[in-house]
Amino acid sequence: MGARRGPCEVGGFAAFALGARHGVAISAVLSSQFATLAALAGLVLFRERLARIQLAGVATVAVGVAILSGLQG
């Protein structure tokens, strides 16, 4: 697993840098949701099980994003 981690981290940093050139706010929000996206990727790609607290965290983030999107729109 360690051999795949390095290139992914470099790619993530490069994606953040490119995104920040267009709008640092979007890059900052996406990077703050790293744990949520990693949990969902593990669920979908590797069929990992999520604990109840992890599911609650993912749901909380989804509800928070929906509320903030609704307030802006």
C-alpha positions in Angstrom: 0.0 0.0 0.0 2.9 2.4 0.7 4.0 2.3 -2.9 0.7 3.8 -4.0 0.5 6.4 -1.3 3.4 8.6 -2.5 2.2 9.3 -6.0 -1.3 9.9 -4.8 -0.1 12.5 -2.2 1.9 14.3 -4.9 -1.0 14.2 -7.3 -3.4 15.5 -4.6 -1.0 18.4 -3.7 -0.6 19.2 -7.4 -4.4 19.2 -7.8 -4.8 21.5 -4.8 -2.2 23.9 -6.2 -3.9 24.0 -9.6 -7.3 24.5 -8.0 -6.0 27.3 -5.8 -4.9 29.2 -8.8 -8.5 29.4 -9.9 -10.1 30.0 -6.5 -8.5 29.2 -3.1 -11.9 29.0 -1.4 -13.0 25.9 -3.4 -9.7 24.2 -2.9 -9.8 24.9 0.9 -13.3 23.4 1.2 -12.5 20.3 -0.8 -9.3 19.7 1.2 -11.2 20.1 4.5 -13.5 17.2 3.3 -10.5 14.8 2.7 -11.6 12.4 5.5 -15.1 12.2 4.2 -14.0 11.6 0.6 -11.5 9.0 1.7 -14.1 7.1 3.7 -16.5 7.1 0.8 -13.8 6.0 -1.6 -12.9 3.1 0.7 -16.6 2.1 0.8 -17.1 2.3 -3.0 -13.7 1.1 -4.3 -12.6 -1.4 -1.7 -16.0 -2.4 -0.1 -14.8 -1.4 3.3 -17.2 -1.3 6.2 -17.9 2.0 7.9 -18.6 2.2 11.6 -21.7 4.0 12.8 -19.7 7.0 13.8 -18.1 7.2 10.3 -21.5 7.0 8.7 -22.8 9.7 11.0 -19.8 11.9 10.1 -20.4 11.4 6.4 -24.1 12.2 6.8 -23.3 15.3 8.9 -21.0 16.6 6.2 -23.5 16.0 3.5 -26.3 17.8 5.4 -23.9 20.7 6.2 -22.9 21.1 2.6 -26.6 21.0 1.5 -27.6 23.6 4.1 -24.7 25.9 3.0 -25.5 25.4 -0.6 -29.2 26.3 0.0 -28.2 29.4 1.9 -26.1 30.7 -0.9 -28.6 29.9 -3.6 
